[in-house]
Structures are given as structure tokens and as C-alpha cells.
């Protein structure tokens, strides 16, 4: 199976949920879309996301879980249902299977048993779909705080892939990605969503705006009223079709956790979380990570990138990483004039000035995100480790500056 095995988890017991999530993240085939303890909410998420499988822990209220399994069996026939329980009786196990569960997962989770269950789910999915469809990689470039340069990073990352890529402007009320590419779109996401039921490669090509032989743009609607008609399920369906048509789908969502943005973040393979090195941005990034945890996103799905990095920034990056609890994978240098000129000319820097420091770092980040699949120019000087040059310049008195500043918030 070439596609990730998308899974939603429902458990009213937090310890059970953590155990199941931890076990799933160890299997490279699995993409955990969502999780929680609210049966009604998760029912809606499963209908909306159409995951390959849903794991439903029987827990302290098995009757409710059985009812949900029975309901999903009729309403979401393409989703394989897996019941899970700790010391479940044979009668309860049988009830869950009769309600529509295809498999039962014994808690605590044993790696060998989980692998067997997932193998069977893969077989179920492949039997339903026949030949597996192509599924491109989806990367969302996100910040919950405006002004961090997400649109600039998203545009240049899309160019840096060097593969067939569509850049999607999901700031549906006020998107401006056409300015970054110097194009004038005829159609937008609104037309794509309206015709989602009959989308094929030819129709998709007619709705996107070509920038180069490899890169196209799906623009936001020009009229704000058009965006009001777009629902989260429309976004989900359109993005699914785009994944089948392109090698990479790069998303530029809004800076909020609204339902449209969540529909995009849920199914993204990776979320590039952008921040600048100022206290409000760092605090906003921490809050975003906390929300991602509550949504059940595995931490390896989120990659942190610092934008507008400068040696003059008076913050110890080790303290920033310690505060966030996550490493930073990239540092895009601060060069205001070069970046603004690129935007004003509608020419992505990765293409117009490929040897600039900003372009070289974005291409390195793109290669990191792709696991080395993206090739970049090799005629550049070896990149010095940020730690080697930066921390030697940090004075001892700066070690606790970030922590002291954050305590004020």
C-alpha cells in the first residue's frame, strides 16, 4: 500500500488514548488524523475525513461505543472499524464485531498484534479501491500568528520541490499568493469546490493557474462572498483530488484554527510551523503545539522553522527549543530588501536568486522535509552548523532571558 493508512482514534480513557497513539506512531504506514474522547465529535470527524480506519475503545461505556460502531458501519462503509478494549469479555468482543467492527485490538497494545490488525486493514482498503491511487505529499506552512512570512515560505518551498506541485491559497477571505508568483488567476478554489464531484485531471488543470512547467497555483476566491459557500468537507475533497494529480500539494492556510484550516491540517503529511524570534511569536507557537497535541497530531508531523533569523537577535535558541519542547529544523536568514524585492516582482527567490542565503536555506529545508528526495544544487559551500557559530556569541546572561520574558505572558 503506497498511501498512508489514515486513522482516527476514540477513547474516553486518556491513558488508553495515549497508549494507542504511541503504538500507532511506531508504524511508518500510519497517519493519525484525529483523536479524542467525544463520541459525537469524532463521529462527525470520521464522516468528514473518511479515514481508512477508526479505532474505538470500548472503555467504561461500552454500550455507547457499540452504538457508534453500528452507526458508522452504515454511514462510513469505506472506513474499517476496529474495536479495542482492556480485559474485554468474549460477549462484548462479539457485540462489537456484530455491530460492524472488522478487528479487535487487545489493550495493552502488543506490537505484533497491532501489525497483524493493520495488515488486515491494508488488505481491506486495497480490496475496496483496487489498484492503489497515486497520492502526493501534502505540506501545510502554518503560523497561528500573522506577519511571520508563511506565504513567502510556502511559495518558495513550492518552487523548491522541483516536482509537479500545486500551491493552494487557503486564506479564502484574503489570499494574495498570486502577487508572490506574478500571475492573474482566472479561476479559484471556489470553482474547484463547486465542481468537486466531477473533478478529473483535465478539469483540475483548467482551474489552476500555471506558473511554470512544474508549479501551478490554486488561488483563493477574488470575492469574499464566494468563500462563504466553501465548507470544510469541500476542502477535504478538493485536497484529496489534488493529491492524486500532483507530487506535492503545498498549503498556505489562514492563521486561525477554524474548521477550514483544520480540514487542511488534518490530512497534511507535515506541518511546517513558522515563527520569528520574538516573544509573542514564540508564545503563539507554543500554543499551536498544545492545540496540535489535543487534536492528536503526532509531534513528528510538525516541523519548526525560524524565519527572519539574524545573529543580532538577542535570544538563546537553545532556550527557545527547550521552551517549545521541539527542535528547530531551519533558519531562514533575515534579508528584508531581498525578500521584498522578490515579492514585489512576483518572482520567487528560490528561482530568481537561487544562490542567495534565503534561497539556499529554503531549498535545504525542502530537502529535509522530503527525506532527501528533493535534489538541490551542490555547488555551494558546506553549510556550517548554526550552533557552531551562534552559541559562541551568546553571553551567559542571556541564558535565562527567554524564560524570564515568557513568565510575563
N, C-alpha and C positions, 0 to 999 in steps of 0.2 A: 504494500500500500504506500503510494508516494505522498499522499496528503496527510497532514497531522490528524490525529484522532481527537476531535474536539469533544470535550466532556464538561458537563455541569454537575455539581455535587450539592445535594441537600442533606443536611444533618442538623437536628435540633440540639445535638450534644457537641460543644465546641472541641472537646478533646478528640472525638471521633472524626470531626471535620479536619482537624489539623493532621491527624494520622493518615487519613485517606489522601489529603492533598500532598503530604510529604512523600507518600508511596508513589503517587502518580507522577510527580515531578522527576522521579528517577528513571522513568521510561521516556526515551527520546521521541517516541511516536506521539506522545500525548500533548495536547494543547488544552489547558484548563481555561475555559471561557468564563465561568462564573460559579459562585458558590454562596451558600448562606443557610439560614435556619428558618426562613419564612416560606412555607409551602406555597402560599398563594402567589407571592412574588416570583419564586423560582418556576412555578407553572407558567407564568407569563414569559419569563426569560427563555424557557425551553421552546415555547411556541414561536417566539420571536427569533431566536438564534438557530433553531433547528440543528442542535449538536448531533454528532454521531452517536453519543451515548449519554445517559443520565444515571448517576449513582444516587440511590435514595436509601438513606439509612433508616431502618425501621424504628430504632430508638425507643424512647419512653412512651410514644403514642403511635404504636404500630398500625392501629386502625386508620388513622389519618394518612399514613404512608401508603397503605394498601389502596385506599380510595384514590390517592393521587396517581399511583401506578395504573390503576384501572382507567382513570380519566385520560392519562397521557397515551395509553395504549391505543385509544380510539382517535385522539386528537393529533398525535405526533407519531404516526406509524413508521416514519423513517428513522426515528431515534430509538436505539437499543436501550432498554431499561434494565438496570442492574440493581437488585435489592442488596442491602448489606446489613449485617447485624452481629451483635456480640452475644454468644450463647443463645442464639435463636432456636426455638423449638422446631421440630420437624413439621409440626402443624402450621406454624407461622411461615416457615420457608415455603411450604406447599401453597399457602394462601397467596403469597407474593407471586409465585410462578403462575398460578391460575389467573391472577389479576392481569398478567401480561409481562412480568419480568422475564428476561431471557436467561439471566445468570444470577447467581447468588454469590456474594463476596463475604467470606467469614472475617470477622474482626477478632483479634488484631490481624492486620494485613500481613500475609506471607508473600514474599516476592514471587515465589514460584506459582502460587495460586493466582496472583494478580496477572502475571504474564499469560497464564492459560486463559483467563477471562478476557483479557484484551485481545489475544489472538483470535478468539471466537467472535469478538465484536468486529474485528477487521474482516473476517470472513463474511459476517452478516452484511457489512457495509458494501463490500465488493460484490456480493451476490445481488444487492439491490441496484447498484449503479452500473454493473457490467464492467467494461474497461474503465479503469480509473481516469478521471478527467485531470487535465493539467491544472496545477494550482500554483500561481505565482506567489512570491513572498510579499507580505504587506508590512510596511513600516510606517508608524504614525510618529510625527515630530510634534511634540506637545509641550506646553507650559501652562500652568494654571494662572500665570501672571503675564499680562501683556507687556510688550516692549522688550522681550528677551531675544528677538530676532528669529523666531521659529520659521517664518515664511522664507527668510533668506536661507536658512539652513536647509529647509525642506526642498527648496528649488535647486540648490546646488548639489544636495545629496541625490536628487533625482537624475541630474545630469551625470553625476559621477558613477552611476551604476554601469554605464556603457552598454546596457542591455535594453530590450524593449520594455519601456517604463511608461506608466501613466501617473501624472501628478494630479492629485484630486484636492480641489479647494473646498473644504467642508466648513469654512466660515460663511455659511449660506446667506447671512444677512448683509455682510460687508466684506466679501472676499476681494482681494486685489492681486492675486497671483498673475493675471495677465500682464501687469506692469513689470513684474520681475522677468518675464520672458519676452516682452515687447510684442505681444500678439493681441489680436482683436477677435475674441471668440464669437461665433455666430450662434452657437447653442451652449447649453449649460447643464448642470446636474438636474435641473427641473425637467427638461425634456427627456433625459435619460430615465429618471424616476417614473415619469408618466408612461413611458413605453417599456417598462422593465419586464413585462410579461412576454414580450416578443423579441427581446434582445438577442442578437447574434453578432458575429464578428463584423459583418458589414454595417449593421446599424450602429454598433458601438463606434466604429471608425468614423461614421458620419456625424456623431455627436461630439467627439473630442476635437480639440484644436491641435494640429501638428506643429511642433516646434523644430524638430529635426527628424532624421530617419529613425531614431531610437526613442525620442521623447515626445509625448503628447500631453495636453492639459485638458482636464475636465473642470471647467470653470464653475464658479458659484453663479447663481442667477443674478442678472443685472438689476432686476426689480425685486425689492424686498418682499413684495406680496407673493411672488412665486415661491419663495422659500417657506411660506406659511403652510403650503399644501404638502410639504415633504414630511413624511413620518419616519420614525426610526426603522420600521420594518422595510421601508423603501430603500433606505440607506444600506441596510444589511443585504438586500437582494442585489442591488446595483454593484456593491463592492464584491460580492461573490462572483458575479459575472465578469467583472474586470479582472479578477484573479485568474480566471480561466483563459483570458485573452492576452495577458501581459506577464512578463517575467517578474516585474516588480510593480507594486502599487504603493506610491508614497503619498501619505495623507498629511494635510495641514488643517487640523481641526480648530474649533474655537477654544478660547481659554477658560472654558467652563465645563462642569461635569453635568451638562444637560443630556437628555435622552439621545439626541443625535450624536453627540460626541461619544457617549458610552457605547452606542451601537457600532461605532468605528473602532474604539479602543478594545472592545471585547474580542473582536476577531483578528486584531493585528498580531502578527508574529512577534514584533518587537515595538516597544515604545521608547523613542529617543526623548528623554526628559531634559529640556533645555533650561539652564539657569545662568544668571550673571552673578558675579561675586559681590553682591550687596545683601544686607541683612533681610530686607523684605523678600527678595527673590529666593534666598536660601530657606527662609521660613515657609514660603509658599511651596517650595519643592518638598520639604518635609511633610507638609500637609497632604500633598498629592500622593506621596509614597504611602501614607497612612490610609488614604482612601483606596489606593490600589490593593493594599493588604485586605481591607474589608470586602473588596469586590472579589477576592480570591485569586488575584493575579499572582503567579509565581514571580519572585524577585528577578530571576534570570530573564524575564520578559522585558524588564525595564533597564535601559542603559542611560547613564547620566553624562551629559556633555556641558561643559562650561563654554559660554560664548563671550566674546569681547574680553578675553583674558589678557592681562597685562602684568608685567613684573612689578609694576608700581602699585598694584592692588595690595592693600595693607591687611590681608587676611591669610592665615596659615591654612593651606589647602588640606593638610593632614587633619586639622581640626574640623574643616568642613566635611570631609569624608567620614570622620568619626561621628559627627553630629547627625549626618544623614544615614549612617549605617550602610553605605554603599560606596564602591569605588567610582571614580570619575574616569571614563574611557577616552575622553578627548578634550582638548583645549583649543578652541578656535581663537586665534590672536585678534586683538583689538586694532583695527585699522579703519577708522571711520571714513576717511576720504576715499579709500579704495572701494569699500563696500557700497557707499552711497553712489559713487560714480557708476558702479556696476548696475545698481538698481535703476538709476535714472536713465541709463542707456538701454535697459531691458536686455542685458547680456549677462547671464550667469558667470560668475567669476571663475568657476572651475573650467569653463570653456574659453572665456575671453583672456584670462591671465592665469593659465594652468600652473605656472611655476611660482605664483605668489604664495606667501606663507599661509594665507587663509585657505587657498585652493588646495595646497598640499595636505593641510591638516584635515580638511573635509574629505578628501579622497582617501586618506588613511582611515578615517572613521568609517567611511563606506566599506572599505575592505574589511575592517574589524567586524562590522555588522553582518557581512556576508560570509564570514568564516574563511576569508581568503579567496572566495570565488571571483571577486571583482579585481581585475588587474589595473594597476596604476603605473605611471611612468617610473622607471627605475633609475633615471639619470639625475637623481637628486642626492644631496649629501645625507648620510645616515642621520636619522632623527635622534637627537640627544634626549635622554630621559628627562622628563620635566623635573623629576625630583632632584636629579643631579645638579641642575643649575639653579633651581628655585630656592630650595630649602637652606642652601648655604648662605643665602642673603637674608633669611628670616632671623630676626633678633629674638632672644629668649623672652623678652617682654611681650611679644606678640602671640605667644603660645596660648594664652588664655583670653585673648581679646574677643574672639568669636563667641566663646561660651558666655563671657560677661555681657556681650551685646545681646545675645539671644535671650538671656534671662529677663531683659527689659520687655520682651514681647509676650 
